[in-house]
Amino acid sequence: MKAWLEDEKTKERFSTMAGFPAYGTPDQFNSFVNAQIAQWKSVIDKEGLKLDVN
């Protein structure tokens, strides 16, 4: 997986989606997700944003 994420074609594909390849442990991913939730929660709450699943 690490080799695939470091491949230039993979990096190019991620960049077309405004992303970047990253790897780590499940605990590191969990920490990342929780940090993102904490970072954006106040904005979502302030603006009253809701998820539209339709």
Phi and psi in degrees as a GROMACS rama.xvg file:
@    title "Ramachandran Plot"
@    xaxis  label "Phi"
@    yaxis  label "Psi"
@TYPE xy
-59.82  -43.6416  LYS-2
-62.8828  -40.5077  ALA-3
-63.8037  -42.3375  TRP-4
-68.1823  -25.8022  LEU-5
-87.5389  -7.50383  GLU-6
-67.0077  138.42  ASP-7
-60.4028  -38.0492  GLU-8
-64.3263  -38.3856  LYS-9
-65.2558  -45.1057  THR-10
-60.8942  -41.0028  LYS-11
-61.9722  -44.8692  GLU-12
-63.1295  -44.3749  ARG-13
-61.2171  -40.6328  PHE-14
-65.364  -30.4378  SER-15
-68.0119  -18.6903  THR-16
-104.478  16.3764  MET-17
58.7345  36.2523  ALA-18
-126.115  -175.818  GLY-19
-148.357  141.642  PHE-20
-73.0744  139.676  PRO-21
-146.662  153.686  ALA-22
-140.471  159.448  TYR-23
174.014  -169.452  GLY-24
-84.2491  163.844  THR-25
-57.4326  -37.0417  PRO-26
-65.0731  -38.5808  ASP-27
-65.7836  -39.6088  GLN-28
-64.7226  -43.2141  PHE-29
-59.3826  -43.1185  ASN-30
-63.4999  -40.9519  SER-31
-61.176  -48.0302  PHE-32
-62.2712  -44.7151  VAL-33
-63.6759  -37.367  ASN-34
-65.5376  -39.1409  ALA-35
-65.8937  -40.7223  GLN-36
-60.5404  -47.1227  ILE-37
-62.8082  -38.697  ALA-38
-65.9177  -40.7096  GLN-39
-100.161  -9.78363  TRP-40
-58.2931  -45.1434  LYS-41
-64.5598  -36.6239  SER-42
-66.0829  -46.4148  VAL-43
-61.5669  -46.6315  ILE-44
-63.8569  -45.3503  ASP-45
-60.6326  -41.9175  LYS-46
-86.5336  -7.30037  GLU-47
68.1465  30.8345  GLY-48
-71.2958  143.234  LEU-49
-130.586  147.4  LYS-50
-77.6232  125.809  LEU-51
-102.008  108.514  ASP-52
-97.3223  7.00464  VAL-53
